[in-house]
Amino acid sequence: MKKTKLIFLGIFAVIYLAFFGLVSFAETGKQPDPNMVKKGKVSYDKYCASCHGEKGDGEIAPPIGIRGPDYFAAPGLNGSAHSWHHTDENLLKVIMDGSSRTPKMRAWRDVFDNKTAEEILAYFKNWWPKRLLECQGPKHMSCM
């Protein structure tokens, strides 16, 4: 009986890792597809540039004495901030579901589909230098 449970758990673990541990992060760390970058620019300009900047350099925060304690500036997406510390899956989740840290980063799920979010992600990852792409996600700590 114990042997059967161990075999079952082992099979379950392999299947889980194959689908959620590998497939979910398939694009993390890879150069974006040029066709997706081109499509993503149109959507980025329409939905993202007003906060994250035309070139993805982020929002300039007001001085600490002026802004409230819960104020979060829209981060740079061009590699100047820490967006590359996150996996594609995490970045897509924030795009689609918004940020719990600030209402400024709204959920876009009701405005566009996952494909559009992937194109936007491809567009801003296109700004990242090769080293940041190689160090994206969990690998960023070993690249510092």
Residue pairs with C-beta under 8 A, 6 or more apart in sequence:
24 87
24 89
25 87
25 88
25 89
25 137
27 88
28 87
28 88
28 89
28 136
28 137
29 133
29 134
29 135
29 136
29 137
29 139
30 133
31 130
31 133
32 40
32 121
32 122
32 123
32 125
32 126
33 122
36 118
36 119
36 122
36 123
37 119
37 122
37 123
37 126
39 119
39 122
39 123
40 118
40 119
40 120
40 121
40 122
40 123
40 124
40 126
41 123
43 112
43 116
43 119
43 120
43 123
44 120
44 123
44 124
45 54
47 108
47 111
47 112
47 120
48 77
48 120
48 124
51 59
51 74
51 104
51 105
52 58
52 59
52 74
52 75
52 76
52 77
52 124
53 59
53 74
53 76
53 78
55 78
55 127
56 76
56 77
56 78
56 80
56 124
56 127
57 76
57 78
57 80
58 73
58 74
58 75
58 76
58 77
58 80
58 81
59 73
59 74
59 75
60 73
61 67
61 71
61 73
62 71
70 102
71 102
72 99
72 101
72 102
72 104
72 105
74 104
74 105
75 81
75 82
75 83
76 83
77 83
77 124
77 127
78 124
78 127
78 128
79 127
79 128
79 129
79 132
83 91
83 124
84 128
84 132
84 133
84 135
84 136
84 140
85 136
85 137
85 140
86 94
86 136
86 137
87 136
87 137
87 138
88 121
88 136
88 137
90 137
91 121
92 114
92 117
92 118
92 121
94 105
95 108
95 117
95 120
95 121
96 107
96 108
96 109
96 114
96 117
97 107
97 109
98 105
98 106
98 107
98 108
99 105
108 117
125 133
128 136
131 143
134 143
135 142
135 143
